[in-house]
Every structure is written in structure tokens, then in C-alpha cells.
Amino acid sequence: MIDVNEISKKHISVLLEELVSAIDIKNDKQNIIVDCTLWMGWHASKMIEKMNSGDIFIGFDADEKNMKLAKVRLEDISDEKWVKVILINSNFSELEEKLKENGIDKITWIYYDLWLSSLHLDEADRWFSFMLEWPLDMRLDKTKWQTAADIVNWYTQKELREIFLKYWEEPGANKISANIVEQRKKQKFKTTKDLSDILPSSPKTKSRIFQAIRIEVNKELESMEKSINEAIDLLDKDWIIFVISFHSLEDRITKQIFKKESKDCICDDLICSCHHKKKLKLLNKKPILPTPEEIKENPRSRSAKARFAKKI
């Protein structure tokens, strides 16, 4: 029997109050809320509690284990509220396609929490950390073929260097990529320990390299950019998109997309030739940050930033 309450103690949702308080549930129309990063339903449970009978809640997650746990967590709440819950075991990069498969072409609220859950970092069977030894995998979606081992064993030195620089601007990218290539000539990488052992001793450097590989394995930034653009098109007028990011590149992508879609012209010509029409109104010029109290309670929240905007 799955003890969801016990599992939940291992995870603290970041910027939860800020996200939930931004929701404006309408009583005169059907609310359709999409959670693009369901995890195990921490944010979702609070969202459903605010929704009305007949509303629809949709949760995306590529991790089948998360999906099963979220279902257990949300069943009682949704039954009590008479909210229809649709759980989609898919990466949010397939947002538009999967919503259309479920007969939905417009939504009223959508949000992203782009951090790995604490369970991904703490449970040995999730394989994301360098702290313990387990298979070098890092896939959120186990149906995808490329693993972290594939990357470190088969990417060229130049390709490895590029992902270490692109995703974390790692200053030791040249030497680290060269060391990986040299080591795999002797023996292929199979476990997290194999990789960790040849990296510099600094936990910060190890963390950066592991995160860069994880981002590459799951194509996280490409998926995020595609999904956010689709989300903006799917949003109905006057409704909200809310993004919580934890990585400077994630926040930069969000900021750039929001900025672009809040302008009528995005070209540099004296007379506009792009014919771009703005779709969003920015609701915060500067990102929302965790309070000192939240950071003290949950140190992992310290890098979180949230941005949100309204469809016009």
C-alpha cells in the first residue's frame, strides 16, 4: 500500500502560496487548469481545492511512478469537489498534442514547477545524484532510449564540452570533457560513481556536471521552450501562465518568451515588417522570489524564481 502522506514529508513545494494565490477561479464559466509538472500532486491538490464542481484539472508528468502516486493523492480531493481530473503520462513538450487528444483546445490556467522533486534527489532508484552509486541513467521518461551513460560514453569531447558550457558555464569544461574521453578508452562509464570519481572533488562542480548531463538527457530546455509557446497559444483570453524555474537558463528562456509575446513588434526595422502581435501582459517585471522564511525551511528553494503573465 502506497503511503502518500509519508512520501510527501520528503518534499516541500516551492512558492506554493504565491502560485495558489495567483489563481482566480471563475464561477460563471468552466475552469480548465493544467499542471505541466505534476510530480506527485503537491501543487495540484491545492489547486483542486479551489476549483468548482464541473471544472477540469489536467496533470502532465513523464515519470510513471510520479503519476501513480499523484493519482492516489488526488482521488479523494477530486471526488469530493466533483472536479474532473485527467492525468497524462507524457512530457509537457507534447502539451498541445495531448490536450487535443483529450478534446481540449483552450485552457484557462497553466503552470510549471521546473525543479526535480526532492524524491528524485533522495531516492536511490531515481538515479539523478552523484551522492550514491547507481546506474548512470537520469531519464525522467524511461521509454526514451538515451541515458546519461550514452552521453558520457559516446558524445565527442567537443559535444561534452558544449553541454557543460551551455547548461552551466562550467569553467573546467575543457579539462573535464577531455578526462571523460580519456577514461572511457580504458573502461566505459556504467554508474554515477564511475563518473563522479573522475570529476574534480568540488561538490559544486560535480553537481553542475551531473545537472548538465541530466538536462541533455531529458532535452529539458528545448522541451520547456516548445511547451511554453504552445501554452500561450492554448490559453484563453484574460487567463494566466505561471512559471517557477530554478536554473538561470530556464528563467532566461521564460523571460525572453514573455518579453517577446508582450510586444507588438519584435524586429529592428524603422517600419515594422514582422507583423508580430502581442499575446501577453506581463504581471511581474521582476521575478517572485522565496521569502527568507521559506529558504530557511527549505534551502533548495533559494534559487527559485517565478514569472507570470496574462493572455490578452
N, C-alpha and C positions, 0 to 999 in steps of 0.2 A: 504493500500500500504506500503510495507517494505522500509524504508529509510536506505539503507545500508551505505550510506556515513555518516549519523548521528550516526549510531551504531558504525562505525569504529573509530570515535573520542574517544570512550571509551577504545580502545585497542591500545597499541604501540608494534609493533613487535620487538622482541629482536634479536640482532646480525643479523639484516636483510641485511645490506650491506656486512657483512662478508660472509654470506651464498650465496647471489646472485653473488658476485664477484668470488666465487669459481667455479661457473658453467662455463664449457667450451662447448658451443653449437657447434656441428659439422655441417658443411654444405654439407658434402659428404655422410651422412647417416641419417636415421631417428632417432631422439632423442625421447626416451621414459622416461619421468620423473615422479617419484612417490613421492607424498607428503603424508606421513603416518599420519600426524596430521593436517588435513586441516583447522580446526576451521572454520573461515569464509572467508578464501582465502586471507589473508594478504600477506603471502609469495608467495602463488600461483599466484597472479596477477602479481607480479614482474617476476616470472619465465616464465609465458606465454608470457610476453612482449619480452623476449629474444629468444623465440623459433621460428622455421621456419614453413612455410606452410607444412602441412602433418605430422608434429610431433604429438606425443600423450602425453597428460598430464593426470595423474590419481591421484585422491584425495581420501583418506580414512578418514572417521570420523564416530564414533559410535553414535554421537549425531545428531538426525534427524533435530533439529532446526538449528544447525550449517550448515548442508548440504543444507537446503533450502536457507539460507542466502548466502552461498558461491555460489550457482548456480546463484542467481541474480547478485552477484558481478562479476562473471567470464564470463557470457554470452557475453557481448559486446566485451570484450577483445579477447576472443577466436574466435568469429565470424570475427573480424577484422583481426586477424592473421592467420586464417584458420588452427587453431590448434584443433585437436580432443580432447575434454575433457570428461573423464569418471569419474563420481563421485560414490563412493562405500560406502554405509551406513553400515559400519562394523568396528569392532575393528581391528587395524593393526596386531593383533595376527593371523588373518586369511589371512595374506598377500598372501602367495603362492597359497592357495586355490582359493581366489577371483580373482587373476590375471589370473590363468589358466581358470577360468570360462569365462573370457573375451578374451581368446585366446592369452594370453601373457605369455611367458616362459623365456624371457630375458628382462632386463631393462638397461638403460644407466646412470641413476642418481636417487638417492633416499635420502630423508632427513626426519628427525624427529625434531619436536619442542615439547618437552615433558612437557611443562607447561600448566596449565589450562589457558584459555583465561581470560582476565580481566572481561568479561561478566559473566563467571562462578562465579567470586568472587563478582561481583557488583549487579547482577540481582537476586531479591528475588526468582524467580521461578526456579533457578538452585540449591539451597539448599546445598551449599558447605561450608558456613562460619558460625562462631559462633556469628557474629556481630548482626544478626537479628533473629527473630523467624520464622521458617518454618518447614515443615515436615522433619524428620530425614531420608533422602533418600541417597543422594550422588552418585547415579548411573549415569554414563555417558550414558550408554545404558539402556533405560527404559524397554527394553524387557527382561533384566536379572532379576531373581527373588530376589536375595539377596540385601537387603538395609542396610544402616547404623543402622537402628533400629533393624534389625535382629541380627546384630553382638553384639550390646551392651546389647540386651535383652536375648540372648541365648548362646553366647560364654561362656565357662567356665572362671573362674578367671585366670587360667594358660594360656589359649589361648589369653585372652585380654592382659595379661602382656607380652606375647611373641611378639604380634604385636607392642605394644608400644616400646619395646626394639629393635626389629628387624628393624623397619622402622624409628625410630627417636632416639634410645638410650635414651629414656626419663628417667631421674633419679628417678622420682616419680612413675614409672610404677607399683610397688608393691602396694602402697597405693591407687593409682587411680583405679586400677583394682578391688581392694577389695571394695572401695567405690561404684563403679558401681554395683557390685554384691549385695551389701547390700541394695542400693537404689531400685533396681528393684524388690526386695522382697515386697516392700511397694507399688510401682507403676511402671508399665512399661514405658520405655522411648518412647516418641512419637515425640517430637520436638527438634530442635537444642538447644533451651533454657533449656529444661529438662536436657540435658547433660551438657551444659555449666555451669549451676547453681551449679553442684556438683563438678566441677573441681576447682583446685587452681585458684586464682584470676589473676595470671600472664598471660597476653595475649600470651606470648611466649609458655607457657605450653599448653594453650587452643589450640593454632594453631597447635602445634605438635600432640596433641591427635586427633584433627579433621583430620589432614592430614594423620596420620597413619591409621585411620578408612577408609578414602577415598581410600587410596592405597589398603587396604584389600578388600573393596567392589568391586573395579574395577580390582583386580588382576593385578595391573599396572606393577610391576616388572617382574612377570612371563611372561606377555604378551610382554613386551619390549624385554626380553632376547630371546624369541622364534622368534619374528619378526626380530630382527637384524640378527640372524643367518640365517633365511630364505632369508633376503635381500642380504646378502653376496653371497649366492649361486645363487641368481637370477641375480646379476649384471654381465654384460658383461665385458670382459677384458678391462682394462685401464679406467674404469669408477668409479664413486665416490659414497661413502656413507658418509653422514654428519649428526651428531647427536648433538642437543642442549639440554642439561639437566640442571635441576635446583635443584636437590636433590643429596646429596653426594652418595647415593646408586645407583642412575641412572648413575652418572658419573663413579662410580666404575665398574658397570656392563659393560658399554661401553668400558672402558679402558681395562678390563680383556679380553673381547671378541676380541677386536682389537689386543691386545698383543698376545693372543693365535694364532690368524689367521695370524699373521705376522712372525711366526716361523715354521721351518721345523720339529722340534722335540719338543714335549711337555712332554716327560717322563724324568725320572731322571736316566735311565739306562745308563751304560757306552757305551753300543751298543744299538742304538735306536731300540725299539720294538713297538713303537706306530704307525709308518709309516704315521705320520701326515704330510701333505704337506701344506705349507703356501699359503694363498689365498690373502693376503693383503700387501700393502706397506703403512706404516704409513706416513701421510703427516704433522703431527704436534706432536712433542714429548711432548710438554706441551699444555694444553687446551687453546683455544682462549677465552679471557675474554672481557667483555664490557669495552668500554673506560670510563674514568671519566665523559665525556660529556654525554654519554648515560645513565649512572647511575643517573646523576643529572636530566636528562629529565624524566627518568622512573626508580624510585627507585626499582621497582620489578625486574629489570634486574640484580641486584647486585650479585645474586647467580648463574647466568648463566655461563655455560662452554660449549664449542663446541670442538668436535673432529671429524676429518675426515680422510678417508683412501681410497686408490685406489685398485681396484681388479687387480690381476696380473695373 
